[in-house]
Amino acid sequence: MGLGKTVQMLALILANPQDREKTGSKTTLIVCPVGLLRQWKVEVEGKTKKRLRVLIHHGPRRTKGSSSPSRP
């Protein structure tokens, strides 16, 4: 706890945009415990100044595609 793992992960995603261009991928899958979904969404949006979009894909009402907005 408190070792900066979230910040390190976000920095890595933002630091290498050319890797995404090479692979043709515009997404990064992050798997985390259910209890942390909302916390990670807040962390990603806050620490990246909304440069990254968050889509939570979980539960029976989960989104069906990437064009759907994330749930609160």
N, C-alpha and C positions, 0 to 999 in steps of 0.2 A: 504494500500500500504506500502511495506517495512517492513512488520511484520515477514518475514521469513516463510511464509506459504509453499512456494515451497520447501525450505530446510527441513522443518519439515516433509512434506509428503514423500520426498525422503529418509530421515533418517528412517522413519517408515518402508518403503518398504524394505530397505536394512538391517534393524536391526532384522527382524524376518524371516529369510529364512526357519526356521523349520516349520513355519505355512504353507508355500507353500508345503513343503514335506508332511505334514500331509494330506492336501487336494488333493494332486496330481496336483495342478495347478502351472503353470509356468508363468502365466500372471497376470497383474494388469491393470484393465481398469480405465483410467482417462478420465473424461468427462470435457471439458472446452470450453469456447466460441471460435468460429471460429477464431476470431482475435488474439487469443493467441496460436494457434497450433504451429506455427514455433518458437515462443519465448520459449514455454515449451520444445520443442524438443532440442533447444540449451541449455536450463538450465539443462535438464536431462543429456544430454551427457557431458556437461562441469562439472557439480558438482559431477557426479558419475564416472568421468574418464572413460566413456564408459563401465561401468560395467553393465549398463542396455541398452537394445536395444529399439528403439522407432519405432513404426509402426503407421503412421497417416492413419486413416480410415475415409476419408471424400470426398464428392463430386462425380460427375459422373465417374471420372477416378479412384475411390478408389481401393485399393488393394483387391484382392479376397481371400487371405489366409495369414496366418502368415509367410509363407516362402517367400513371396514377399518383396522386399526391400522397405523401406519407401521413399516417394517422398521428394525432397528438399523443 
